Amino acid sequence: MKRILVFTFILFTVQSIQAQELLAKVTVATTRVANNVNRTTFQTLQTSINNFLNNRKWTSETYGPNERIQCSILLNLESTDESNVYSASITIQSARPVYNTSYLSPIINYKDDKFTFKYLEFQQLDFNENRVSGNDPLVSNLTAVIAYYAYMIIGFDALSFAPHGGDAYFQKAQNIVNNAPDGRSINGWKAFDGIRNRYWLVNNILDTRYSVMQDIYYSYYRNSLDNFYQDDTKARTEMLTVLNQLDAFNTENPNTMINQFFLQGKSNELIKLFSKATPPDKARALDILSRLDLSNASKYKAELK
């Protein structure tokens, strides 16, 4: 869905060249990499991933310059016993503007620790969605992981504007999972690699058994946050409905990845939204959030008492 149809308050000049979808900032951290590695290699890698994300056309949709999705990716590298091979964590964050405000609401705030790849300086970052795994799985794993998260960022952003709006991009991410590089030290792509990884994330969001999560994402942003400027009481009521749906989903599907993924990075936003709620609504929100978001339970109790 074209974001311009929602954010009609944004004015911009029509340009002959259409902007790409992502406005990404990539950072490569190397404090855990051995000192015998040429540090310029990582600056080159950082520039290459920035260009890969920001200059590639990921969809057939038309995005205006002011519609680009703001996101960031942090790669924290660590040396391995194999030359030019790195294990890494990759932290992905993305946000979208709330209607009629300058506020950016977080959509993704996720850390993936299952990432190993091979990189030589000036190595070209190639990606072909029809041939995800190249001749060297460790080399192609770099672009496979980055492309996967590019599609997930675009998918969740589109879902926040339209019911099931991200399905086409989630399916592209699932295609990467189905054809992902396979080999020694490569993980995160298979169901048996763990209960929280790239396989399970896209599986959960596309699984028809969990379709209520798509409704929850859409309602959280369009029915609640985007209406807050107009009627904050109604927006809080809608948000409480979202939390009740989330609570019911968690009861029926405990420890499902998508549930925890949804809440990551949202604690401050939810506290601010419910801080001025009526005592009954505040108490209900506190009860649900303290159960669902255990890592922030003490924060909720302190702020929403």
Residue frames relative to the residue before (quaternion, step in Angstrom):
aa qw qx qy qz dx dy dz
M 1.0000 0.0000 0.0000 0.0000 0.00 0.00 0.00
K 0.4435 -0.6960 0.4905 0.2798 3.57 -0.87 0.87
R 0.4353 -0.7313 0.4652 0.2436 3.53 -0.64 1.18
I 0.5567 0.6202 -0.3926 0.3889 3.61 1.16 -0.47
L 0.6113 0.5623 -0.3584 0.4262 3.59 1.11 -0.60
V 0.6802 0.4600 -0.2817 0.4963 3.56 1.17 -0.56
F 0.7864 0.2995 -0.1494 0.5192 3.56 0.81 -1.00
T 0.0189 -0.8536 0.5198 -0.0298 3.53 0.58 1.22
F 0.5783 0.6013 -0.3801 0.3993 3.57 1.21 -0.30
I 0.5981 0.5552 -0.3670 0.4464 3.60 1.25 -0.28
L 0.1323 -0.7853 0.6022 0.0566 3.55 -0.81 1.02
F 0.1612 0.7814 -0.5955 0.0937 3.56 -0.90 0.82
T 0.5645 -0.6118 0.4523 0.3202 3.51 -1.26 0.50
V 0.4417 -0.6717 0.5210 0.2867 3.57 -0.91 0.89
Q 0.1300 -0.8036 0.5796 0.0372 3.52 -0.80 1.06
S 0.5476 -0.6325 0.4397 0.3268 3.54 -1.12 0.67
I 0.7126 0.3686 -0.2381 0.5475 3.58 1.16 -0.56
Q 0.3291 -0.7622 0.5254 0.1864 3.56 -0.65 1.09
A 0.4662 -0.6880 0.4836 0.2747 3.55 -0.95 0.89
Q 0.5310 -0.5967 0.4910 0.3478 3.53 -1.23 0.48
E 0.6552 -0.5593 0.3513 0.3667 3.57 -1.28 0.28
L 0.7942 0.3458 -0.1476 0.4774 3.57 0.94 -0.89
L 0.1207 -0.7169 0.6806 0.0909 3.50 -1.22 0.71
A 0.0810 0.8566 -0.4926 0.1302 3.52 0.39 1.34
K 0.1673 -0.7336 0.6486 0.1147 3.49 -1.25 0.64
V 0.1149 -0.8097 0.5753 0.0164 3.56 -0.61 1.19
T 0.0543 -0.7803 0.6229 0.0106 3.55 -0.95 0.94
V 0.1492 -0.7673 0.6189 0.0771 3.56 -0.95 0.93
A 0.1437 -0.7930 0.5904 0.0437 3.57 -0.61 1.20
T 0.1095 -0.8432 0.5262 -0.0073 3.59 -0.83 1.01
T 0.2899 0.7956 -0.4981 0.1867 3.60 1.15 0.41
R 0.7228 0.4141 -0.2456 0.4957 3.60 1.18 -0.45
V 0.5214 0.6155 -0.4167 0.4192 3.57 1.28 0.30
A 0.5753 -0.6180 0.4162 0.3374 3.58 -0.99 0.87
N 0.5592 -0.6573 0.4101 0.2953 3.56 -1.06 0.79
N 0.6148 0.5746 -0.3582 0.4043 3.59 1.18 -0.31
V 0.5687 0.5701 -0.3875 0.4487 3.60 1.29 0.09
N 0.5098 -0.6516 0.4758 0.2986 3.57 -0.96 0.93
R 0.3891 -0.7686 0.4578 0.2197 3.59 -0.50 1.19
T 0.5649 0.5949 -0.4057 0.4030 3.61 1.10 -0.40
T 0.5168 0.6462 -0.4073 0.3867 3.57 1.23 -0.47
F 0.7204 0.4612 -0.2519 0.4527 3.56 0.91 -0.92
Q 0.5937 0.5277 -0.3683 0.4830 3.58 1.16 -0.48
T 0.6317 0.5199 -0.3190 0.4785 3.55 1.09 -0.77
L 0.6357 0.5250 -0.3178 0.4683 3.57 1.01 -0.85
Q 0.6520 0.5224 -0.3127 0.4519 3.58 0.91 -0.90
T 0.6644 0.4923 -0.2954 0.4785 3.58 0.93 -0.90
S 0.6604 0.5266 -0.3106 0.4361 3.57 0.94 -0.87
I 0.6744 0.4746 -0.3029 0.4778 3.60 0.95 -0.84
N 0.5962 0.5512 -0.3566 0.4622 3.59 1.05 -0.72
N 0.6872 0.4712 -0.2823 0.4754 3.57 0.86 -0.95
F 0.6226 0.5588 -0.3306 0.4369 3.57 1.01 -0.84
L 0.7178 0.4446 -0.2468 0.4756 3.58 0.90 -0.92
N 0.7774 0.4139 -0.1921 0.4330 3.56 0.79 -1.05
N 0.7425 0.4148 -0.2284 0.4738 3.60 1.09 -0.56
R 0.6042 0.5538 -0.3589 0.4465 3.57 1.23 -0.23
K 0.3453 -0.6984 0.5835 0.2292 3.59 -1.11 0.71
W 0.2099 -0.8386 0.4974 0.0725 3.54 -0.31 1.30
T 0.7900 0.1966 -0.0923 0.5733 3.59 1.15 -0.52
S 0.5162 -0.6131 0.4886 0.3449 3.55 -1.33 -0.01
E 0.4841 0.6787 -0.4206 0.3579 3.57 1.31 0.04
T 0.4254 -0.6757 0.5404 0.2655 3.54 -1.28 0.48
Y 0.0566 -0.7880 0.6131 -0.0082 3.57 -0.66 1.15
G 0.3363 -0.7169 0.5704 0.2181 3.57 -0.90 0.90
P 0.6924 -0.4822 0.3263 0.4261 3.62 -1.20 0.36
N 0.7286 0.4220 -0.2432 0.4815 3.59 1.00 -0.76
E 0.6183 0.5507 -0.3398 0.4461 3.57 1.29 0.04
R 0.4384 0.7170 -0.4559 0.2932 3.58 1.23 -0.17
I 0.4664 -0.7047 0.4732 0.2488 3.54 -0.98 0.91
Q 0.3087 -0.7590 0.5471 0.1714 3.55 -0.68 1.10
C 0.1658 0.7842 -0.5745 0.1657 3.54 -0.71 1.11
S 0.1557 -0.7720 0.6072 0.1046 3.54 -1.29 0.31
I 0.1206 -0.7694 0.6245 0.0591 3.52 -1.21 0.65
L 0.0992 -0.7795 0.6178 0.0275 3.54 -0.88 1.03
L 0.1121 -0.7620 0.6362 0.0446 3.54 -0.83 1.09
N 0.0990 -0.7788 0.6187 0.0299 3.56 -0.71 1.12
L 0.1688 -0.8532 0.4913 0.0463 3.55 -0.15 1.34
E 0.0680 -0.7611 0.6434 0.0460 3.50 -1.31 0.52
S 0.5114 -0.6562 0.4617 0.3076 3.58 -0.97 0.85
T 0.1828 -0.7337 0.6385 0.1438 3.54 -1.30 0.45
D 0.6735 -0.4926 0.3593 0.4179 3.57 -1.30 0.00
E 0.6733 0.4828 -0.2838 0.4827 3.57 1.25 -0.33
S 0.5279 -0.6602 0.4379 0.3060 3.57 -0.89 0.95
N 0.8568 0.1141 -0.1286 0.4862 3.55 -1.01 0.98
V 0.5989 0.5216 -0.3705 0.4817 3.58 1.25 0.31
Y 0.0866 -0.8134 0.5751 -0.0128 3.55 -0.86 1.05
S 0.2494 -0.6816 0.6557 0.2081 3.50 -1.23 0.59
A 0.0230 -0.8276 0.5584 -0.0516 3.55 -0.99 0.73
S 0.2703 -0.6484 0.6613 0.2630 3.46 -1.41 0.19
I 0.1360 -0.7712 0.6163 0.0829 3.55 -1.12 0.65
T 0.1409 -0.7946 0.5895 0.0346 3.55 -0.68 1.18
I 0.1220 -0.8065 0.5784 0.0112 3.56 -0.70 1.15
Q 0.0296 0.7777 -0.6268 0.0377 3.53 -0.92 0.98
S 0.0795 0.7738 -0.6273 0.0358 3.56 -1.07 0.75
A 0.0936 -0.7884 0.6075 0.0234 3.55 -1.22 0.56
R 0.1438 -0.7707 0.6096 0.1173 3.54 -1.28 0.30
P 0.5545 -0.6325 0.4185 0.3425 3.60 -1.06 0.66
V 0.3732 -0.6848 0.5799 0.2355 3.53 -1.17 0.70
Y 0.6011 -0.6294 0.3623 0.3336 3.53 -0.86 1.03
N 0.8659 0.0953 -0.1156 0.4773 3.51 -1.09 0.97
T 0.6688 0.4071 -0.3161 0.5357 3.59 1.17 0.60
S 0.4618 -0.6356 0.5255 0.3266 3.55 -1.33 0.04
Y 0.4771 0.6972 -0.4160 0.3364 3.57 1.32 0.07
L 0.2302 -0.7508 0.6059 0.1275 3.56 -1.05 0.86
S 0.2162 -0.7898 0.5658 0.0969 3.57 -0.65 1.13
P 0.4485 -0.7035 0.4759 0.2784 3.61 -0.80 0.96
I 0.1865 -0.7642 0.6079 0.1078 3.54 -1.05 0.83
I 0.7935 0.0885 -0.0287 0.6014 3.58 0.93 -0.93
N 0.1292 0.7360 -0.6593 0.0829 3.53 -1.09 0.85
Y 0.2723 0.8025 -0.4544 0.2747 3.53 0.32 1.31
K 0.1886 -0.7721 0.6003 0.0892 3.55 -1.05 0.85
D 0.1335 -0.7804 0.6106 0.0201 3.54 -0.78 1.16
D 0.1872 -0.8246 0.5294 0.0681 3.58 -0.49 1.21
K 0.6461 0.5476 -0.3115 0.4309 3.59 1.24 -0.21
F 0.4164 0.7099 -0.4445 0.3536 3.57 0.59 1.15
T 0.1019 0.7673 -0.6233 0.1108 3.56 -0.64 1.19
F 0.1045 0.8062 -0.5729 0.1042 3.57 -0.87 0.90
K 0.3604 -0.7003 0.5750 0.2212 3.53 -1.36 0.30
Y 0.0746 0.8022 -0.5873 0.0777 3.55 -0.90 0.92
L 0.1023 -0.7467 0.6557 0.0451 3.52 -1.05 0.96
E 0.5947 -0.5980 0.3871 0.3726 3.57 -0.95 0.80
F 0.8275 0.1692 -0.2062 0.4941 3.52 -1.07 1.01
Q 0.3473 0.7185 -0.5120 0.3177 3.57 1.25 0.33
Q 0.3976 -0.7250 0.5062 0.2450 3.59 -0.78 0.97
L 0.3271 -0.7415 0.5545 0.1891 3.57 -0.94 0.90
D 0.0009 0.8124 -0.5788 0.0709 3.53 -0.15 1.34
F 0.0471 0.7825 -0.6207 0.0150 3.53 -1.10 0.69
N 0.0109 -0.7682 0.6392 -0.0350 3.52 -0.90 1.06
E 0.3617 -0.7731 0.4747 0.2148 3.58 -0.41 1.20
N 0.6429 0.5038 -0.3263 0.4759 3.59 1.26 -0.26
R 0.7626 0.1550 -0.1163 0.6171 3.57 1.32 -0.18
V 0.1093 -0.8593 0.4983 0.0370 3.52 0.53 1.25
S 0.7601 0.3275 -0.1776 0.5323 3.58 0.89 -0.94
G 0.2312 -0.8047 0.5371 0.1030 3.55 -0.54 1.19
N 0.7914 -0.3161 0.2290 0.4705 3.53 -1.29 -0.37
D 0.7605 0.2211 -0.1318 0.5961 3.58 1.08 -0.72
P 0.3801 -0.7685 0.4625 0.2261 3.62 -0.27 1.22
L 0.6632 0.5102 -0.3219 0.4431 3.61 0.94 -0.78
V 0.6290 0.5095 -0.3303 0.4854 3.59 1.13 -0.60
S 0.7206 0.4408 -0.2559 0.4700 3.59 0.81 -1.00
N 0.5440 0.6247 -0.4100 0.3818 3.61 1.16 -0.37
L 0.5743 0.5933 -0.3782 0.4186 3.60 1.12 -0.60
T 0.7488 0.3822 -0.2306 0.4900 3.59 0.67 -1.06
A 0.5841 0.5746 -0.3814 0.4280 3.60 1.11 -0.55
V 0.6784 0.4804 -0.2897 0.4744 3.59 0.91 -0.92
I 0.6644 0.5006 -0.3103 0.4601 3.59 0.89 -0.92
A 0.6661 0.4945 -0.3032 0.4688 3.60 0.93 -0.89
Y 0.6024 0.5605 -0.3514 0.4467 3.58 1.02 -0.79
Y 0.7285 0.4211 -0.2587 0.4743 3.58 0.77 -0.96
A 0.5576 0.5704 -0.4003 0.4510 3.60 1.15 -0.42
Y 0.6887 0.4648 -0.2820 0.4797 3.58 0.90 -0.90
M 0.6396 0.5126 -0.3359 0.4641 3.60 1.03 -0.67
I 0.6151 0.5317 -0.3421 0.4711 3.59 1.03 -0.73
I 0.6814 0.4764 -0.2825 0.4785 3.58 0.85 -0.98
G 0.6550 0.5381 -0.3106 0.4300 3.58 0.96 -0.86
F 0.6998 0.4498 -0.2801 0.4791 3.58 0.82 -0.94
D 0.6049 0.5395 -0.3573 0.4640 3.59 1.07 -0.63
A 0.6769 0.4863 -0.2929 0.4685 3.60 0.87 -0.94
L 0.6301 0.5393 -0.3275 0.4526 3.58 1.05 -0.76
S 0.6485 0.5286 -0.3285 0.4384 3.59 1.05 -0.65
F 0.7064 0.4336 -0.2565 0.4972 3.59 1.27 -0.23
A 0.8102 0.0844 -0.0174 0.5798 3.61 1.11 -0.56
P 0.5589 -0.6016 0.4395 0.3641 3.61 -1.00 0.73
H 0.8400 -0.0028 -0.0650 0.5387 3.57 -0.75 1.10
G 0.2836 0.8073 -0.4781 0.1982 3.57 1.20 0.49
G 0.7216 0.4586 -0.2571 0.4504 3.58 1.15 -0.45
D 0.3772 0.7820 -0.4548 0.1984 3.58 1.26 -0.11
A 0.6482 0.5330 -0.3346 0.4286 3.61 0.90 -0.84
Y 0.6992 0.4564 -0.2643 0.4827 3.58 1.04 -0.76
F 0.5972 0.5304 -0.3554 0.4855 3.57 1.13 -0.60
Q 0.6464 0.5172 -0.3231 0.4585 3.59 1.03 -0.75
K 0.6121 0.5207 -0.3465 0.4839 3.59 1.12 -0.60
A 0.6368 0.5083 -0.3219 0.4821 3.57 1.03 -0.77
Q 0.6502 0.5099 -0.3176 0.4651 3.57 1.00 -0.78
N 0.5989 0.5526 -0.3539 0.4590 3.58 1.11 -0.63
I 0.6266 0.5169 -0.3301 0.4808 3.57 1.06 -0.75
V 0.6316 0.5269 -0.3298 0.4633 3.59 0.96 -0.84
N 0.6954 0.4974 -0.2787 0.4374 3.58 0.86 -0.99
N 0.7790 0.2914 -0.1419 0.5368 3.59 1.15 -0.61
A 0.2911 0.8167 -0.4607 0.1899 3.54 1.30 0.36
P 0.6209 -0.5221 0.4232 0.4035 3.58 -1.24 0.44
D 0.1108 -0.7905 0.6018 0.0254 3.54 -1.06 0.80
G 0.4045 0.7065 -0.5096 0.2787 3.55 -0.84 0.91
R 0.7493 -0.3758 0.2906 0.4614 3.50 -1.34 -0.05
S 0.8388 0.1771 -0.1779 0.4831 3.57 -1.01 0.94
I 0.6101 0.5309 -0.3706 0.4568 3.62 1.21 -0.07
N 0.1599 0.7873 -0.5813 0.1294 3.56 -0.70 1.05
G 0.5677 0.6009 -0.4453 0.3439 3.54 -1.34 0.09
W 0.6722 0.5126 -0.2868 0.4508 3.56 1.30 -0.25
K 0.7216 0.4441 -0.2267 0.4803 3.59 1.22 -0.37
A 0.6182 -0.5579 0.4075 0.3750 3.56 -1.20 0.58
F 0.7220 0.4515 -0.2546 0.4583 3.59 0.98 -0.81
D 0.4959 0.6599 -0.4311 0.3644 3.62 1.26 0.07
G 0.7447 -0.2689 0.2022 0.5764 3.59 1.24 -0.26
I 0.5546 -0.6201 0.4378 0.3408 3.55 -1.28 0.05
R 0.7479 0.2559 -0.1838 0.5842 3.59 1.28 -0.10
N 0.3852 0.6926 -0.5246 0.3109 3.54 -0.18 1.29
R 0.7615 -0.3776 0.2547 0.4612 3.57 -1.28 -0.11
Y 0.6001 0.5614 -0.3560 0.4451 3.58 1.05 -0.71
W 0.7477 0.4363 -0.2413 0.4386 3.56 0.67 -1.11
L 0.6001 0.5772 -0.3721 0.4101 3.60 1.05 -0.64
V 0.7358 0.3872 -0.2504 0.4959 3.58 0.71 -0.99
N 0.5799 0.5721 -0.3735 0.4438 3.58 1.12 -0.57
N 0.6735 0.5116 -0.2929 0.4459 3.57 0.90 -0.95
I 0.7175 0.4635 -0.2795 0.4385 3.58 0.81 -0.94
L 0.7219 0.4098 -0.2513 0.4978 3.61 1.18 -0.45
D 0.5204 0.6480 -0.4121 0.3734 3.60 1.23 -0.31
T 0.4316 -0.7270 0.4709 0.2520 3.59 -0.63 1.11
R 0.5701 0.5853 -0.3901 0.4245 3.62 1.17 -0.41
Y 0.7505 0.3540 -0.1859 0.5263 3.56 1.19 -0.59
S 0.2465 0.8279 -0.4815 0.1483 3.58 1.22 0.41
V 0.5423 0.6173 -0.4095 0.3964 3.60 1.16 -0.44
M 0.5863 0.5765 -0.3830 0.4211 3.62 1.11 -0.51
Q 0.6072 0.5224 -0.3604 0.4780 3.59 1.08 -0.57
D 0.6335 0.5156 -0.3257 0.4762 3.60 1.02 -0.80
I 0.6413 0.5351 -0.3188 0.4481 3.58 1.01 -0.84
Y 0.6455 0.5124 -0.3245 0.4642 3.59 0.91 -0.86
Y 0.6848 0.4881 -0.2936 0.4545 3.57 0.79 -1.00
S 0.6920 0.4847 -0.2881 0.4508 3.60 0.83 -0.96
Y 0.5928 0.5842 -0.3632 0.4187 3.60 1.02 -0.77
Y 0.7748 0.3567 -0.1863 0.4877 3.57 0.83 -0.99
R 0.7753 0.3797 -0.2181 0.4550 3.61 0.62 -1.05
N 0.7537 0.3991 -0.2315 0.4681 3.60 0.85 -0.90
S 0.7521 0.3458 -0.2098 0.5203 3.58 1.15 -0.50
L 0.7809 0.3693 -0.2322 0.4470 3.62 0.20 -1.21
D 0.6958 0.4867 -0.2913 0.4406 3.59 0.86 -0.90
N 0.7031 0.4336 -0.2640 0.4979 3.60 1.23 -0.31
F 0.4217 0.7434 -0.4448 0.2677 3.56 1.29 -0.08
Y 0.6382 0.5455 -0.3328 0.4294 3.61 1.01 -0.79
Q 0.7148 0.4754 -0.2401 0.4532 3.57 1.10 -0.73
D 0.7886 -0.0668 0.0992 0.6032 3.57 0.97 -0.93
D 0.2110 -0.8315 0.4999 0.1189 3.58 0.08 1.27
T 0.6099 0.5524 -0.3585 0.4409 3.59 1.09 -0.62
K 0.6685 0.4820 -0.2927 0.4849 3.57 0.93 -0.89
A 0.6343 0.5403 -0.3290 0.4444 3.57 1.00 -0.80
R 0.6505 0.4988 -0.3156 0.4779 3.59 1.01 -0.77
T 0.6194 0.5385 -0.3391 0.4598 3.57 1.04 -0.76
E 0.6508 0.5050 -0.3057 0.4775 3.57 1.00 -0.87
M 0.6537 0.5112 -0.3176 0.4587 3.58 0.99 -0.82
L 0.6298 0.5193 -0.3381 0.4684 3.57 1.02 -0.70
T 0.6010 0.5420 -0.3475 0.4736 3.58 1.10 -0.66
V 0.6296 0.5305 -0.3190 0.4694 3.57 1.02 -0.86
L 0.6805 0.4879 -0.2939 0.4609 3.59 0.87 -0.93
N 0.6270 0.5209 -0.3374 0.4709 3.59 1.05 -0.69
Q 0.6352 0.5136 -0.3206 0.4797 3.59 1.03 -0.78
L 0.6534 0.5181 -0.3012 0.4625 3.55 0.97 -0.88
D 0.6390 0.5292 -0.3096 0.4645 3.55 1.03 -0.84
A 0.6669 0.4923 -0.2964 0.4743 3.56 0.94 -0.90
F 0.6321 0.5312 -0.3292 0.4583 3.57 1.00 -0.82
N 0.6734 0.5029 -0.2952 0.4544 3.57 0.92 -0.92
T 0.6223 0.5381 -0.3368 0.4580 3.58 1.07 -0.70
E 0.7131 0.4386 -0.2437 0.4896 3.56 1.00 -0.87
N 0.7965 0.1744 -0.0641 0.5754 3.58 1.13 -0.68
P 0.0567 -0.8523 0.5189 0.0321 3.60 0.57 1.12
N 0.8515 0.1610 -0.1436 0.4779 3.54 -1.17 0.79
T 0.3380 0.7229 -0.5267 0.2930 3.58 1.11 0.59
M 0.5579 -0.6572 0.3851 0.3295 3.57 -0.84 0.96
I 0.6719 0.5407 -0.3217 0.3908 3.60 0.82 -0.98
N 0.5990 0.5684 -0.3558 0.4376 3.58 1.11 -0.63
Q 0.7043 0.4429 -0.2588 0.4907 3.57 0.84 -0.99
F 0.6062 0.5641 -0.3398 0.4460 3.56 1.06 -0.78
F 0.6375 0.5571 -0.3199 0.4252 3.56 0.96 -0.90
L 0.7481 0.4460 -0.2319 0.4332 3.58 0.83 -0.97
Q 0.5322 0.6565 -0.4163 0.3353 3.60 1.13 -0.46
G 0.8245 0.2148 -0.1859 0.4895 3.56 -0.83 1.05
K 0.6461 0.5631 -0.3094 0.4118 3.60 1.25 -0.06
S 0.4268 0.7468 -0.4515 0.2373 3.62 1.20 -0.19
N 0.6815 0.4839 -0.3043 0.4569 3.62 0.81 -0.94
E 0.6382 0.5352 -0.3145 0.4553 3.55 1.02 -0.83
L 0.6911 0.4744 -0.2781 0.4690 3.58 0.88 -0.93
I 0.6158 0.5302 -0.3466 0.4686 3.59 1.04 -0.70
K 0.6667 0.4973 -0.3063 0.4630 3.57 0.88 -0.90
L 0.6611 0.5212 -0.3118 0.4405 3.58 0.94 -0.85
F 0.7728 0.3561 -0.1892 0.4901 3.60 0.92 -0.89
S 0.4514 0.7116 -0.4520 0.2926 3.62 1.18 -0.11
K 0.7564 0.3196 -0.1906 0.5380 3.59 1.16 -0.55
A 0.3755 0.7302 -0.4859 0.2995 3.57 1.21 0.44
T 0.6191 -0.5004 0.4251 0.4307 3.58 -1.27 0.21
P 0.6614 -0.5275 0.3441 0.4072 3.64 -1.09 0.56
P 0.6659 0.4888 -0.3381 0.4510 3.68 0.85 -0.78
D 0.6772 0.4860 -0.2953 0.4669 3.58 0.95 -0.89
K 0.6302 0.5266 -0.3294 0.4658 3.56 1.02 -0.78
A 0.6585 0.5108 -0.3049 0.4610 3.58 0.95 -0.87
R 0.6514 0.5056 -0.3166 0.4689 3.59 1.00 -0.81
A 0.6468 0.5153 -0.3157 0.4652 3.57 0.96 -0.87
L 0.6441 0.5264 -0.3111 0.4596 3.57 0.96 -0.89
D 0.6472 0.5326 -0.3144 0.4457 3.57 0.92 -0.91
I 0.7041 0.4598 -0.2705 0.4687 3.59 0.84 -1.00
L 0.7021 0.4881 -0.2828 0.4346 3.57 0.77 -1.02
S 0.6319 0.5376 -0.3357 0.4461 3.59 1.02 -0.71
R 0.6665 0.4825 -0.2897 0.4889 3.56 1.19 -0.59
L 0.7469 0.4446 -0.2282 0.4386 3.54 0.85 -1.02
D 0.7822 0.2534 -0.1072 0.5590 3.56 1.03 -0.80
L 0.1210 -0.8670 0.4798 0.0587 3.54 0.58 1.23
S 0.6305 0.5606 -0.3439 0.4122 3.59 1.01 -0.73
N 0.7587 0.3208 -0.1838 0.5364 3.59 1.21 -0.48
A 0.2991 0.8004 -0.4827 0.1921 3.58 1.27 0.25
S 0.6694 0.4992 -0.3118 0.4532 3.60 0.92 -0.84
K 0.6195 0.5349 -0.3397 0.4633 3.58 1.10 -0.67
Y 0.6444 0.5138 -0.3202 0.4671 3.60 0.94 -0.86
K 0.6754 0.5068 -0.2989 0.4445 3.58 0.91 -0.94
A 0.6695 0.4996 -0.2969 0.4627 3.56 1.06 -0.74
E 0.7612 0.4129 -0.1952 0.4605 3.57 0.96 -0.92
L 0.7713 0.3337 -0.1725 0.5138 3.60 1.09 -0.61
K 0.3369 0.7576 -0.4971 0.2557 3.60 1.15 0.48
